[in-house]
Amino acid sequence: MEHNEPTSAQLGAALKQILCSNNMTQEDLATFAGIPRNTLNRKINGGVFTFDELTRVAHVVKMPLSKIIALAEASALAGKEAE
């Protein structure tokens, strides 16, 4: 079985989806996670998160980090199947 690692962009897309389903804005997330809004925006749009930042994001959206990663992996798999 082939493993498809999600890209930073796919992780960002998963986070956007999570924010939408929680009726949160990036500004809300930035405030509650203690990440500057501009930094969060840059990272959601393809930048690289630190583990600490991701754990704070997971805490704020009340979702295990593993589930956030799984959503990004599912996006990677869907993209691979579309090729």
N, C-alpha and C positions, 0 to 999 in steps of 0.2 A: 504494500500500500504506500503510495506516494504522499509525502507530507508537504503541504503548501503553506509556507510561512507568509503571514500577512505583511503587506508593506505599510509604511507610515501613513500613506494616503488611505488605505483600507481601514486602518485603526481610526483615523480621523473621521471617516465616513460612518463607522460604527458608533463613534461618540456623538456625532451629529444626530444619528437616528435615536440614540438613547436620550439625548437632550430633548428632542422633539416629543418622544413618548412620555417624558416626565414634565412636559410643559415648562422647560427651563431654557433660559438663554445662555449664551456663552458668558455673558457678563455675570449672570447668577452663579454659574459654575466657578468662574474665576474668583468671585468674592468668597464663596463658601470653601473653596479648595485652597485659598491663599496663594493663587498663581496670578501674576499680573495679566490683565485682560489681553493686552497685545501679545504677550508671550503665549498664552493659551490659544489665541486665534492662529498664530503662526504654526504652533505645533499641531493643532487640529487640521490645518491645511497642508499637512505633509512633513512637518518637523518631527523631531525625535523627543519623546517624553523620557524623563528619568523614571526609575521604578518608584521613587518617592512620590512624584507627581501623579503617576497612575494610581497608586494606592489611595492618595487623597481624593482623586476624581471618583474612584470606585466607592469610597466611603460616602461622598456627597450624593451620588446617584443611588446609593443603597443597593449596590449590585456587586457580587463577587468579581474581583479582577479577572478570574478565570472565565467568567461568562462574557465579559467585555472582549477578551482575547478570542474566545470562541466565536463571537459575532464577526470579528475581523477575519478570522480564519475561514468562516463560512463564505464571506465575501471573496476571499482569495480563491477558494475552491470553485465558487460560481464563475468567477472570472476565468479560471483555467478551463472549465467545462465549456465556456462560450467560445474558446479559441478554436 
